[in-house]
Amino acid sequence: MQLSMQAIFEIALPLFLIMDPIGNAAVCLPMLNEHSLERQRRILFRELIFALIIIFVFHYFGEWLLGVLNIHQSTLRLSGGIILFIIAMKMVFPQAGESVVELDRDPFIVPIAVPLIAGPSALAAVMLYAHRAQGQHGWLGSPEVLLGILGAWGATFLIMMSAPSLLKYLGKRGMRAAERLMGLILVFLAVQMLEDGISMYLKTF
């Protein structure tokens, strides 16, 4: 079976932008500032693994959930596009105090794994990709989708694990500028998803 690198990239890029590792790194580090650098990396590693597990649960059982809820693909694309657009606008135009979160000293699953990394928009996107692929590839899904998920998660993993050094190098303003750039790209992807959803809905008439 020949893999399409373009298809993998088209899946990995939106997921990577949705996971927003740069913005999440700036949010997560203040949660962990009471821990040593080694302990911070161990916590981030654990939460990234949990996030990947949750993403794959939605990848494999998302089709079943859509069937149970009787949700059509056009509905999923439209709702996914709306969610992405809202997330993107918050990245581009953050509100004052939005990143201040009260947390335990050692956050377990919540809020780093869910909802920061494996949030509603990321899970909705994974369900959408799984829904499109499972009709052609069966329950195991498309290898392009699997590789796209792993690619996005892998890039997120590298950035989050190097977050302490990255924050020191870029500074808070640099991190915010990078997050806004990612949000701008995500706006384009969200509008495209909305256009696809509207087109699919109109074809049902």
C-alpha angles and dihedrals in degrees: 000000000000115000121220110226090193091056091049091050092047089056098039098049098057091043091050091050091047092050086054097198094181094052092041091050090058089051097043100048096065087054090058102037092112090063129078119258091255092050091049091055092048091053093047090048091052093048093048090053091050090049091052091050092051091048092053091048089058091043094057100034099033093090091053091048091050090052093049092049093041092231116166124220092245090054091050092050093048094047091043090051092050092050092048091049092052092047091047093050090051089051092050096040107027118188121235112267093010094126096051107108130170110228145167117260090251108031110207115204091318124102104358101046091031126052101358099055104013095034130158094272093050092047091047090052092049091050090050093052091045092050092053094046103042093065089063103029104031129228095329090061132213120320087221090059092047092049091045091054092047091046093052092044092046092053090046089049093054094048096044093047091051092042097111091056092038093054091049091051100042100030124213093291092051091050091050092049091051091048092052091051090052089048091054091054089047090055089061092049092048093052090049090052090050091050090050091049093050091047092051091048093051091051090061092069 
